[in-house]
């Protein structure tokens, strides 16, 4: 499997077609899945490359999202807008993401963690929609790099004091400064409320492939990093984690209300991603197993759901030339089948049955309420407003009188139906095997 991975990335240096890249990623996905699983449980996972249950799901999610990115960016290949460079950047980004999840060394994790920013930055600047994409790239770079240098210094200190950088061998550090530096480095990546301003800007200016990988996998790097480093900061975390729980809950409520003020489809979906990540931070910081499992399950479910929503908003943008809810009205009369897929993905976004998000949010709510029942009212309001902005997005875009200026747009192709189905299917199918996460984590 590893030989095939190296061979595929070497072949990307040569001119490959859209179909060859698609088939190569599909074979890689199947090989990794068959190599990792048996029919019963995850007993076939190997630890030689640092792959455990936590890494396995995020590696599979990375391959799947990059595969869907290439299918959804067919217009770039059709018009030949530097398509070879675009495909190479996608595969370099996939390689960096897979190496993040493969490694069990803290320093190598840091190197690949930061290296994944460069292909994404080039995607935003090179294939973004508006002139402001330069500003969005600067926001993305400086927000994340501002806290990365202190993290590098902390990694050096850990090595000098522990003589090891393996995740499982570093003992509890017991330092408040190290605790704050390590957590902030990953919370900016998620992003946490108050350091989230780079995310809506990057989403709005990024091409559809950039938005899909950013929402699908890049935000999950922060949650994955928190899961790995919290074992090094247990003593300090027990006494100081209440800060992040309260901040994430209040921030989630505030940003849920902000979603109801948005008129741009992409901006609304981007703010809803920050709300979901606030749930993840709050549940993880309780140090309960319910919160740990719910954090992981919600990251997988949100990766599929949010990526699909960005994809369908781009389909409307390609036909209407605008993502504004003021312009995009009455789409139920024009594209009823696309409206059905938008409804199914928004059902997942509001964590309704039978999606994977439902299991994740229930687990996180149990952990947060078990930590403090005083947060029950905030959780009720966040859940209510999550359903409110999802219904708001659907009703404002699908109902009403459509503009008389809407004419001459193409119908939905089979390729676009396949993209939406492949997002929705795994979002609902994985709930049938949710015991993988409950028993293994």
C-alpha positions as CSV (number, residue, x, y, z in Angstrom):
1,X,0.0,0.0,0.0
2,X,2.8,2.4,0.9
3,X,4.6,1.5,-2.4
4,X,1.5,2.4,-4.4
5,X,1.2,5.7,-2.5
6,X,4.8,6.7,-3.3
7,X,4.4,5.6,-7.0
8,X,1.2,7.6,-7.4
9,X,2.7,10.8,-6.1
10,X,5.8,10.3,-8.3
11,X,3.6,9.9,-11.3
12,X,1.9,13.1,-10.6
13,X,5.1,14.9,-11.6
14,X,4.3,13.7,-15.2
15,X,1.2,15.0,-17.0
16,X,-1.7,12.9,-15.9
17,X,-5.3,13.3,-17.0
18,X,-8.3,14.0,-14.8
19,X,-9.6,10.5,-15.2
20,X,-6.2,8.9,-14.2
21,X,-6.0,11.1,-11.1
22,X,-9.5,10.1,-10.1
23,X,-8.9,6.4,-10.6
24,X,-5.6,6.6,-8.7
25,X,-7.2,8.1,-5.7
26,X,-10.1,5.7,-5.8
27,X,-7.7,2.7,-5.8
28,X,-5.7,4.3,-2.9
29,X,-8.9,4.7,-0.9
30,X,-9.9,1.0,-1.5
31,X,-6.4,-0.3,-0.8
32,X,-6.1,1.6,2.5
33,X,-9.6,0.6,3.6
34,X,-9.1,-3.1,2.8
35,X,-5.6,-3.1,4.4
36,X,-7.0,-1.5,7.6
37,X,-10.2,-3.4,8.3
38,X,-11.5,-6.8,8.8
39,X,-15.2,-7.7,8.7
40,X,-15.7,-7.5,12.5
41,X,-13.7,-4.7,14.1
42,X,-10.6,-2.6,13.4
43,X,-8.4,-5.5,14.3
44,X,-6.3,-5.1,11.2
45,X,-4.9,-1.7,12.0
46,X,-1.1,-1.6,12.3
47,X,0.9,0.7,14.6
48,X,4.1,0.6,12.6
49,X,3.4,3.9,10.8
50,X,1.6,5.5,13.7
51,X,-1.9,4.6,12.5
52,X,-4.4,3.9,15.2
53,X,-8.2,4.3,15.3
54,X,-7.9,8.1,15.8
55,X,-5.7,8.4,12.7
56,X,-7.5,5.9,10.5
57,X,-10.8,7.7,10.1
58,X,-9.2,11.1,9.4
59,X,-6.9,9.5,6.8
60,X,-9.9,7.9,5.1
61,X,-11.7,11.3,5.2
62,X,-8.7,13.1,3.7
63,X,-8.5,10.7,0.7
64,X,-12.3,10.9,0.2
65,X,-12.5,14.7,0.3
66,X,-9.5,15.1,-2.1
67,X,-11.1,12.6,-4.4
68,X,-14.4,14.6,-4.4
69,X,-12.4,17.9,-4.8
70,X,-10.9,16.6,-8.1
71,X,-14.4,15.6,-9.3
72,X,-16.0,18.9,-8.3
73,X,-13.2,20.9,-10.0
74,X,-13.9,19.5,-13.4
75,X,-14.4,23.0,-14.8
76,X,-10.7,23.7,-14.2
77,X,-9.7,20.6,-16.1
78,X,-12.2,21.3,-18.9
79,X,-11.0,24.9,-19.4
80,X,-7.3,23.8,-18.7
81,X,-6.8,26.6,-16.2
82,X,-3.3,25.4,-15.2
83,X,-4.9,22.1,-14.5
84,X,-1.6,20.1,-14.1
85,X,-0.4,22.5,-11.4
86,X,-3.8,22.4,-9.7
87,X,-3.9,18.6,-9.6
88,X,-0.3,18.5,-8.3
89,X,-1.2,20.9,-5.5
90,X,-4.2,18.8,-4.5
91,X,-2.1,15.7,-4.3
92,X,0.8,17.4,-2.4
93,X,-1.9,18.6,0.1
94,X,-3.2,15.1,0.4
95,X,0.3,13.8,1.0
96,X,0.9,16.4,3.8
97,X,-2.4,15.6,5.5
98,X,-1.8,11.9,5.4
99,X,1.7,12.3,6.8
100,X,0.2,14.4,9.7
101,X,-2.0,11.5,10.6
102,X,0.7,8.8,10.0
103,X,3.4,10.2,12.3
104,X,3.6,9.6,16.0
105,X,6.5,12.0,16.6
106,X,5.6,15.5,17.8
107,X,8.2,17.3,15.8
108,X,7.3,15.6,12.5
109,X,3.7,16.3,13.3
110,X,4.5,20.0,13.6
111,X,6.4,20.0,10.3
112,X,3.6,18.4,8.3
113,X,1.0,20.3,10.2
114,X,2.4,23.6,9.1
115,X,3.5,22.4,5.6
116,X,-0.2,21.7,4.8
117,X,-0.8,25.4,4.8
118,X,1.3,26.1,1.7
119,X,-0.7,24.1,-0.9
120,X,-3.9,25.5,0.5
121,X,-2.5,29.1,0.3
122,X,-1.5,28.5,-3.3
123,X,-5.0,27.1,-4.1
124,X,-6.7,30.2,-2.7
125,X,-4.3,32.7,-4.3
126,X,-4.1,30.9,-7.7
127,X,-7.7,29.8,-8.3
128,X,-9.7,32.1,-5.9
129,X,-12.7,34.1,-7.2
130,X,-12.2,37.7,-6.1
131,X,-9.3,40.1,-5.8
132,X,-9.5,39.9,-2.0
133,X,-8.1,36.4,-2.2
134,X,-4.6,37.9,-1.4
135,X,-5.9,39.4,1.8
136,X,-7.6,36.0,2.6
137,X,-4.3,34.2,2.1
138,X,-2.5,36.7,4.4
139,X,-5.2,36.2,7.1
140,X,-4.8,32.4,6.8
141,X,-1.0,32.5,7.0
142,X,-0.5,35.0,9.8
143,X,-3.3,33.8,12.1
144,X,-1.9,30.3,12.0
145,X,1.9,31.1,11.9
146,X,1.6,33.6,14.8
147,X,1.2,30.8,17.3
148,X,3.4,28.2,15.5
149,X,6.8,29.6,16.5
150,X,6.0,29.4,20.2
151,X,4.8,25.8,19.6
152,X,8.2,25.0,18.0
153,X,10.0,26.3,21.1
154,X,7.8,24.2,23.3
155,X,8.6,21.1,21.2
156,X,12.3,21.8,21.7
157,X,11.8,22.2,25.5
158,X,9.9,18.9,25.6
159,X,12.8,17.1,23.9
160,X,15.4,18.6,26.2
161,X,13.4,17.7,29.3
162,X,12.0,14.3,28.2
163,X,14.5,13.1,25.6
164,X,11.6,11.8,23.5
165,X,9.0,13.3,21.2
166,X,6.7,10.3,20.8
167,X,3.1,11.1,21.7
168,X,2.7,8.1,23.9
169,X,6.0,8.5,25.9
170,X,5.9,12.2,26.8
171,X,4.9,12.5,30.5
172,X,2.6,15.2,32.0
173,X,4.4,18.5,31.6
174,X,2.6,20.4,34.4
175,X,3.4,23.9,33.1
176,X,0.7,26.6,32.5
177,X,2.7,28.4,29.8
178,X,3.3,25.2,27.8
179,X,-0.4,24.3,28.3
180,X,-1.5,27.7,26.9
181,X,1.0,27.7,23.9
182,X,0.1,24.1,22.9
183,X,-3.6,24.7,23.1
184,X,-3.7,28.0,21.3
185,X,-1.7,26.6,18.4
186,X,-4.4,24.1,17.7
187,X,-7.4,26.2,18.6
188,X,-6.4,28.8,16.0
189,X,-6.5,26.1,13.5
190,X,-9.9,24.8,14.4
191,X,-10.7,27.8,14.8
192,X,-11.9,28.8,18.3
193,X,-14.2,31.8,18.8
194,X,-12.2,35.1,18.9
195,X,-9.5,33.7,16.6
196,X,-11.9,32.6,13.9
197,X,-11.8,35.7,11.6
198,X,-9.5,34.1,9.1
199,X,-11.9,31.2,8.3
200,X,-14.9,33.0,6.8
201,X,-12.5,35.2,4.7
202,X,-10.6,32.1,3.4
203,X,-13.9,30.3,2.6
204,X,-15.4,33.1,0.7
205,X,-12.3,33.7,-1.5
206,X,-11.3,30.1,-2.0
207,X,-12.3,28.0,-5.0
208,X,-14.7,25.1,-4.3
209,X,-11.8,22.7,-3.9
210,X,-10.2,25.0,-1.3
211,X,-13.4,25.3,0.7
212,X,-14.0,21.6,0.6
213,X,-10.6,20.6,2.0
214,X,-10.6,23.5,4.4
215,X,-13.9,22.5,5.9
216,X,-13.5,18.8,5.4
217,X,-10.0,18.1,6.8
218,X,-8.0,21.3,7.6
219,X,-10.2,22.2,10.6
220,X,-9.9,18.7,11.9
221,X,-6.1,19.1,12.3
222,X,-6.7,21.3,15.3
223,X,-9.0,18.8,16.9
224,X,-6.7,15.9,16.2
225,X,-3.8,17.9,17.6
226,X,-5.7,18.7,20.8
227,X,-6.6,15.0,21.2
228,X,-2.9,14.1,20.9
229,X,-1.5,16.7,23.3
230,X,-4.1,16.8,26.0
231,X,-2.5,13.7,27.6
232,X,0.6,15.9,28.1
233,X,-1.3,18.6,30.0
234,X,-3.8,16.7,32.2
235,X,-2.9,18.2,35.6
236,X,-3.0,21.8,34.3
237,X,-6.1,21.0,32.1
238,X,-8.2,19.8,35.0
239,X,-7.9,23.2,36.7
240,X,-7.9,25.5,33.6
241,X,-10.1,23.8,31.0
242,X,-13.2,25.6,32.3
243,X,-11.9,28.7,30.4
244,X,-12.2,27.0,27.0
245,X,-15.5,25.3,27.8
246,X,-17.2,28.6,28.7
247,X,-15.6,30.5,25.9
248,X,-16.6,27.9,23.3
249,X,-20.2,27.7,24.6
250,X,-20.7,31.5,24.6
251,X,-18.9,31.8,21.3
252,X,-21.1,29.1,19.7
253,X,-24.2,30.9,20.8
254,X,-23.0,34.2,19.5
255,X,-21.9,32.8,16.2
256,X,-25.2,31.0,15.8
257,X,-26.9,34.3,16.0
258,X,-24.4,35.7,13.5
259,X,-25.4,33.0,11.0
260,X,-28.9,34.4,11.0
261,X,-27.6,37.8,9.8
262,X,-25.6,36.4,6.8
263,X,-26.8,36.9,3.2
264,X,-23.9,35.0,1.5
265,X,-24.3,31.2,1.3
266,X,-20.6,30.5,1.8
267,X,-20.3,32.9,4.7
268,X,-23.2,31.3,6.5
269,X,-21.8,27.8,6.0
270,X,-18.4,29.0,7.2
271,X,-19.8,30.5,10.4
272,X,-21.8,27.3,11.0
273,X,-18.5,25.4,10.8
274,X,-17.1,27.5,13.7
275,X,-20.2,26.7,15.7
276,X,-19.6,23.0,15.3
277,X,-16.0,23.4,16.2
278,X,-17.1,25.2,19.4
279,X,-19.1,22.1,20.3
280,X,-16.0,20.0,19.7
281,X,-13.7,22.1,21.9
282,X,-16.3,22.3,24.7
283,X,-16.8,18.5,24.7
284,X,-13.1,17.6,24.5
285,X,-12.1,19.9,27.3
286,X,-14.4,18.1,29.8
287,X,-12.0,15.2,29.8
288,X,-14.9,12.7,29.6
289,X,-14.8,9.7,27.3
290,X,-18.2,10.8,25.9
291,X,-16.7,14.1,24.9
292,X,-13.7,12.4,23.3
293,X,-15.8,10.0,21.3
294,X,-18.3,12.8,20.4
295,X,-15.5,15.1,19.3
296,X,-14.1,12.5,16.9
297,X,-17.5,11.4,15.5
298,X,-18.6,15.0,15.0
299,X,-15.4,15.9,13.2
300,X,-16.0,13.1,10.7
301,X,-19.6,14.0,10.2
302,X,-19.0,17.7,9.9
303,X,-16.2,17.0,7.3
304,X,-18.6,15.3,5.0
305,X,-21.6,17.6,5.6
306,X,-19.8,20.9,5.4
307,X,-17.8,19.9,2.3
308,X,-21.1,18.9,0.6
309,X,-22.7,22.2,1.5
310,X,-19.8,24.2,0.1
311,X,-20.0,22.0,-3.0
312,X,-23.7,22.7,-3.6
313,X,-23.3,26.4,-3.0
314,X,-20.7,26.4,-5.7
315,X,-23.1,24.7,-8.1
316,X,-25.6,27.5,-7.5
317,X,-22.8,30.1,-7.9
318,X,-21.7,28.6,-11.3
319,X,-25.3,28.9,-12.6
320,X,-26.4,32.2,-11.1
321,X,-23.2,34.1,-10.8
322,X,-24.0,35.1,-7.2
323,X,-24.1,33.4,-3.7
324,X,-26.4,36.1,-2.2
325,X,-29.6,34.9,-0.7
326,X,-31.2,38.1,-2.0
327,X,-30.5,37.0,-5.6
328,X,-30.9,33.2,-5.1
329,X,-34.6,32.9,-4.6
330,X,-37.2,30.4,-5.9
331,X,-34.6,27.8,-6.8
332,X,-37.0,25.1,-5.9
333,X,-38.9,26.0,-9.1
334,X,-35.8,25.9,-11.3
335,X,-33.7,23.0,-9.9
336,X,-36.0,20.9,-7.7
337,X,-33.6,17.9,-7.6
338,X,-30.7,20.1,-6.4
339,X,-33.1,21.4,-3.8
340,X,-33.6,17.9,-2.5
341,X,-29.9,17.4,-2.0
342,X,-29.5,20.7,-0.3
343,X,-32.3,19.7,2.1
344,X,-30.6,16.4,2.9
345,X,-27.3,18.0,3.6
346,X,-28.9,20.8,5.8
347,X,-30.6,18.0,7.7
348,X,-27.1,16.7,8.5
349,X,-25.9,20.2,9.4
350,X,-28.6,20.6,12.0
351,X,-27.8,17.1,13.4
352,X,-31.1,15.5,12.7
353,X,-31.5,11.7,12.4
354,X,-30.0,9.6,10.9
355,X,-26.8,11.5,10.3
356,X,-23.4,11.0,11.9
357,X,-23.6,14.5,13.4
358,X,-26.5,13.4,15.6
359,X,-24.4,10.8,17.4
360,X,-21.5,13.3,17.8
361,X,-23.7,16.1,19.2
362,X,-25.5,13.8,21.6
363,X,-22.2,12.6,23.0
364,X,-20.9,16.1,23.3
365,X,-24.0,17.3,25.0
366,X,-23.9,14.4,27.5
367,X,-20.3,15.3,28.4
368,X,-20.8,19.0,28.7
369,X,-24.0,18.7,30.8
370,X,-22.2,16.0,32.9
371,X,-19.4,18.5,33.5
372,X,-21.8,21.3,34.5
373,X,-25.6,21.2,34.2
374,X,-25.7,25.0,34.2
375,X,-24.6,24.9,30.5
376,X,-27.8,23.1,29.6
377,X,-29.6,26.3,28.6
378,X,-26.8,27.4,26.4
379,X,-26.7,24.0,24.7
380,X,-30.5,24.2,24.1
381,X,-30.1,27.7,22.5
382,X,-27.2,26.6,20.3
383,X,-29.1,23.6,19.1
384,X,-32.2,25.7,18.4
385,X,-30.3,28.3,16.5
386,X,-28.4,25.7,14.5
387,X,-31.7,24.4,13.2
388,X,-32.9,28.0,12.7
389,X,-30.0,29.1,10.4
390,X,-30.2,25.8,8.5
391,X,-33.9,26.3,7.8
392,X,-33.2,30.0,7.1
393,X,-30.7,29.1,4.4
394,X,-33.0,26.6,2.8
395,X,-36.2,28.7,2.8
396,X,-34.6,31.9,1.6
397,X,-32.8,30.2,-1.3
398,X,-35.5,27.7,-2.4
399,X,-38.8,29.5,-1.9
400,X,-40.2,32.8,-3.1
401,X,-40.3,34.3,-6.6
402,X,-37.2,33.7,-8.7
403,X,-35.6,36.7,-10.4
404,X,-36.6,37.4,-14.0
405,X,-32.8,37.7,-14.8
406,X,-32.2,34.0,-14.3
407,X,-32.0,32.5,-17.7
408,X,-29.6,30.5,-19.8
409,X,-28.1,28.3,-17.0
410,X,-27.3,24.6,-17.4
411,X,-29.1,21.7,-15.7
412,X,-27.5,19.5,-13.1
413,X,-25.1,16.9,-14.6
414,X,-24.6,13.3,-13.5
415,X,-21.1,14.2,-12.1
416,X,-22.7,16.8,-9.7
417,X,-25.3,14.3,-8.6
418,X,-22.5,11.8,-7.9
419,X,-20.5,14.3,-5.8
420,X,-23.5,15.1,-3.6
421,X,-24.5,11.5,-3.2
422,X,-21.0,10.5,-2.2
423,X,-21.1,13.2,0.5
424,X,-24.5,12.2,1.8
425,X,-24.1,8.4,1.6
426,X,-21.2,8.2,4.0
427,X,-22.7,10.9,6.3
428,X,-25.7,8.6,6.9
429,X,-24.1,5.2,6.3
430,X,-21.4,5.5,9.0
431,X,-24.0,5.7,11.7
432,X,-24.7,2.0,11.2
433,X,-21.1,1.2,12.4
434,X,-20.7,3.9,15.1
435,X,-19.6,1.2,17.5
436,X,-16.2,1.3,15.8
437,X,-15.6,4.6,17.6
438,X,-17.4,3.9,20.8
439,X,-15.5,0.7,21.6
440,X,-12.1,1.5,20.1
441,X,-11.4,5.0,21.2
